[in-house]
């Protein structure tokens, strides 16, 4: 086994890992979870109450 065999094996592992990640990300089971996560930056935060802060 020389370095070219190792490079080929590493390329195949990287390709299958990438394809697995794509299948996972685009699966219909994950759509609801990803849609909820996409809305997080748009949700309102609770306003800060600056009048009740104690001066130290």
C-alpha positions as CSV (number, residue, x, y, z in Angstrom):
1,X,0.0,0.0,0.0
2,X,1.6,3.2,-1.1
3,X,0.6,6.9,-0.5
4,X,-1.7,7.0,-3.6
5,X,-3.8,4.1,-2.2
6,X,-4.1,6.0,1.1
7,X,-5.1,9.2,-0.8
8,X,-7.7,7.3,-2.8
9,X,-9.1,5.8,0.4
10,X,-9.2,9.1,2.2
11,X,-11.0,10.7,-0.8
12,X,-13.6,8.0,-0.8
13,X,-14.2,8.3,2.9
14,X,-14.5,12.1,2.6
15,X,-16.9,11.8,-0.3
16,X,-19.2,9.3,1.5
17,X,-19.1,11.4,4.6
18,X,-20.1,14.5,2.6
19,X,-22.9,12.6,0.9
20,X,-24.1,11.2,4.3
21,X,-24.2,14.7,5.7
22,X,-26.2,16.0,2.7
23,X,-28.8,13.1,3.1
24,X,-29.1,13.9,6.8
25,X,-29.5,17.6,6.3
26,X,-32.1,17.3,3.5
27,X,-34.1,14.5,5.1
28,X,-37.8,15.2,5.6
29,X,-37.6,14.1,9.3
30,X,-35.3,17.1,10.0
31,X,-37.3,19.8,8.2
32,X,-39.4,20.8,11.2
33,X,-36.4,21.0,13.5
34,X,-34.4,23.1,11.0
35,X,-37.4,25.4,10.4
36,X,-37.8,26.0,14.1
37,X,-34.0,26.7,14.4
38,X,-34.2,29.1,11.5
39,X,-36.8,31.2,13.3
40,X,-34.8,31.6,16.5
41,X,-33.1,34.9,15.5
42,X,-36.5,36.4,14.7
43,X,-38.1,35.6,18.0
44,X,-38.5,38.5,20.4
45,X,-36.3,38.5,23.5
46,X,-37.5,39.7,26.8
47,X,-36.8,43.4,27.3
48,X,-34.2,44.3,29.8
49,X,-35.5,46.1,32.9
50,X,-32.9,48.9,33.3
51,X,-34.8,50.7,36.2
52,X,-34.5,47.8,38.6
53,X,-30.8,47.4,38.3
54,X,-28.9,48.1,41.5
55,X,-26.1,50.6,41.5
56,X,-23.0,49.0,42.9
